[in-house]
Amino acid sequence: MRAAWRWPGLLAIMLVLAACGGRHATRPSAGGAAGKAHHGWFHHDGVSDDTSLPQSRRYRDNDDSTPAGAPPAFIATLPEPVPKVEPRALYGNKSPYSVRGQSYRVLPSARGYDERGIASYYGNKFNGYKTSSLENYDMYKFSAASKVLPLPSYARVTNLANGKSVIVRVNDRGPFHENRIIDLSYAAAVRIGIWPKGTGLVEVQGIDPSTPARELPPPPVVTGGSAHPGIYLQVGAFADPANADRVAQRLRQARLAPVQVVDAVVGGRHVRRVRLGPLADADAADRVSDQIVRMGLPHPEVAVD
């Protein structure tokens, strides 16, 4: 599941990311009217959310979890959200914004967005609490958090291991984990089969609601056997072949994973990409990433091929 790290408090977020600011967003919750707010305090469906508190004190649970036992059967029959044109949320859309010293830019729209990577999900700890757009997170709706897609927006998320896909309404910021590209609601994770492992390789395709349904991109084709994609870590892309060779040699000596040097063209320039992999799973990618950083090299980027 997602790392149990959230923004330190929505009041701080409103100040830092106001006027189209940024944090977490969720579509309207299934139950009741909107919560009441007073000086950063919200109450909704039995959840008291004091957004002025630091993250370590804000939630009633210390660790995230999901319901015990098999997922509820009704998740299989939940309707997916229907993409529609919506105004941008007042909060959650400032660009650029910074988290943990890392800067991110929010895309002008979801149109044309297509990225492969590792997905995670989140559940009980955050259920009913406020998100970046000051909506209430509902773990039984098909929603998601993205670092770069505008709030709200829509995307199709496909599990590359089994071809299952779901349309989600992106209404939150995150996951601010180096090796993740999207954080799914519990229901969305169950629908595409990355529950109960907690992570999975996915393709995220942005949906433009103004585009007729017949023109929307189809889900990626997933075939069986060896065609399943693998996880690679790109340590750098070098214009100087000698620099690429030096980094590759250091990584080979460390014996973290197979090392590849791949020629590519980026922005019209020829570069040599230094990559490790394929790696077994997201846990292996996290572990090797940490080892690479401890070697004094930049944090690698995850690539799913």
SVG drawing of the C-alpha trace seen along z (x, -y; Angstrom):
<svg xmlns="http://www.w3.org/2000/svg" viewBox="-27 -32 62 50">
<polyline fill="none" stroke="black" stroke-width="0.4" points="0.0,0.0 1.0,-3.6 3.6,-4.9 1.9,-6.3 3.0,-9.9 0.7,-12.7 0.9,-16.4 1.6,-17.9 -1.7,-19.7 -4.2,-21.3 -3.9,-24.8 -0.3,-24.8 -1.1,-23.5 -3.7,-26.2 -1.0,-28.8 1.7,-27.2 -0.5,-25.9 -3.4,-28.3 -5.0,-29.9 -5.1,-26.6 -3.1,-25.0 -2.2,-21.4 -2.8,-18.4 -5.1,-15.5 -8.4,-15.3 -11.3,-12.9 -14.6,-12.9 -17.7,-13.4 -18.0,-10.7 -20.9,-8.2 -22.5,-9.3 -24.1,-12.4 -23.7,-16.1 -20.4,-17.9 -18.5,-18.3 -18.5,-21.4 -15.3,-23.4 -14.1,-25.8 -10.4,-26.9 -9.2,-23.8 -11.5,-21.4 -13.9,-19.2 -16.4,-16.7 -17.8,-14.2 -19.6,-10.8 -18.1,-10.3 -14.5,-11.4 -13.1,-14.5 -10.4,-15.9 -8.3,-18.7 -6.3,-19.7 -4.1,-22.1 -2.5,-19.2 0.8,-17.7 0.5,-14.4 1.8,-12.4 -1.2,-13.5 -3.9,-14.1 -5.2,-10.6 -6.8,-8.2 -4.7,-5.3 -1.0,-5.2 -0.6,-2.8 -2.6,-2.3 -4.6,0.9 -7.4,2.4 -10.5,4.3 -9.8,7.8 -10.6,10.8 -11.6,10.8 -12.7,7.6 -16.4,6.9 -18.3,8.4 -20.0,5.2 -16.7,3.7 -17.1,5.9 -20.4,4.1 -19.4,0.5 -19.8,-1.8 -16.7,-3.5 -16.8,-7.3 -17.9,-8.8 -15.4,-11.4 -16.9,-14.9 -15.5,-18.4 -15.1,-19.9 -13.6,-23.2 -10.2,-22.9 -10.3,-22.5 -9.4,-25.6 -6.8,-23.6 -4.3,-21.1 -3.3,-22.7 -0.5,-25.2 2.3,-24.7 5.2,-24.3 4.9,-23.0 7.5,-21.3 7.4,-18.3 10.4,-17.1 12.7,-19.3 11.4,-17.9 9.6,-20.2 6.7,-19.1 4.7,-20.7 1.0,-20.1 0.1,-19.4 -2.4,-21.7 -4.7,-18.8 -4.8,-15.0 -4.8,-14.9 -1.9,-12.9 -0.6,-11.7 0.6,-8.1 3.1,-6.7 4.1,-3.3 5.3,-2.7 4.5,-1.3 1.1,-1.9 0.3,-1.7 -2.9,-2.2 -4.3,-3.5 -7.2,-2.6 -8.6,-2.7 -6.2,-5.3 -7.2,-8.0 -10.9,-7.1 -13.1,-10.0 -10.3,-12.5 -9.7,-15.6 -7.7,-15.4 -5.8,-18.1 -9.0,-19.5 -10.7,-19.4 -13.0,-16.6 -13.4,-13.5 -11.4,-10.4 -13.8,-7.4 -11.9,-4.2 -14.9,-2.5 -14.9,-4.9 -12.7,-4.7 -10.3,-7.6 -6.5,-8.2 -3.7,-10.5 -1.1,-11.8 1.8,-14.1 1.3,-15.8 -2.3,-15.3 -4.7,-18.3 -7.4,-18.0 -9.9,-16.8 -9.1,-14.8 -9.7,-11.2 -7.4,-8.4 -7.5,-4.8 -5.2,-2.6 -4.3,0.8 -2.6,3.6 0.1,4.7 0.3,8.2 -3.3,9.1 -4.8,6.5 -7.5,5.4 -8.3,1.7 -10.4,-0.9 -11.3,-4.5 -10.4,-6.7 -11.1,-10.3 -7.8,-11.8 -8.5,-14.0 -5.4,-13.9 -1.7,-14.7 0.7,-11.9 2.2,-9.4 5.4,-11.2 7.4,-8.0 10.4,-8.1 9.3,-5.0 5.5,-5.4 3.5,-7.1 -0.1,-6.8 -1.9,-6.0 -5.2,-4.2 -8.2,-4.0 -8.7,-0.6 -11.7,0.1 -9.6,-0.7 -6.7,1.5 -9.1,4.4 -10.8,3.9 -7.5,4.3 -5.9,6.9 -3.1,5.2 -4.7,6.1 -3.5,7.6 0.2,7.3 -0.1,3.6 1.8,2.6 1.7,3.4 3.0,2.4 0.5,0.2 0.0,-2.0 -1.8,-5.3 -3.5,-7.0 -5.0,-10.4 -8.6,-10.9 -9.8,-14.1 -13.5,-14.4 -14.2,-16.6 -13.1,-13.8 -15.9,-11.5 -15.7,-8.1 -15.0,-6.4 -11.8,-8.4 -10.4,-7.6 -7.2,-5.6 -7.9,-1.9 -6.4,0.0 -2.9,1.3 -2.7,4.8 -1.3,7.2 -0.1,10.6 1.0,13.5 4.3,15.1 7.6,13.3 5.9,10.3 5.1,9.0 7.0,5.9 9.9,5.6 11.1,3.0 14.3,1.1 16.1,-1.6 17.7,-4.3 20.7,-5.9 21.5,-8.5 21.5,-9.5 24.9,-10.7 26.0,-12.6 29.6,-11.6 30.0,-7.8 33.0,-7.8 30.8,-9.0 28.2,-6.4 30.8,-3.7 32.3,-4.9 28.9,-4.8 28.1,-1.4 31.4,0.0 30.7,-1.2 27.3,0.4 28.6,3.7 31.2,3.8 28.4,3.3 26.6,6.3 23.1,4.9 21.4,6.2 22.3,6.6 23.6,3.4 22.7,2.2 24.0,-0.7 21.4,-1.7 21.8,-4.2 18.9,-6.6 17.9,-10.0 16.5,-12.6 15.5,-16.0 17.5,-15.4 20.6,-14.5 22.3,-11.1 22.7,-9.8 23.7,-6.6 21.3,-5.4 22.6,-3.4 20.0,-1.1 19.7,1.8 17.2,4.6 14.9,6.3 14.1,6.3 11.7,8.8 9.1,6.3 8.6,2.9 10.2,4.0 13.4,4.9 13.3,1.6 13.0,-0.3 15.9,1.7 18.2,1.2 17.3,-2.4 18.4,-3.0 21.7,-1.2 22.4,-3.3 21.8,-6.5 24.1,-5.3 26.8,-4.9 26.6,-8.7 24.7,-8.4 21.5,-10.3 18.2,-8.6 17.3,-6.5 14.1,-6.8 11.8,-3.8 11.1,-2.6 8.7,0.2 9.4,1.9"/>
</svg>
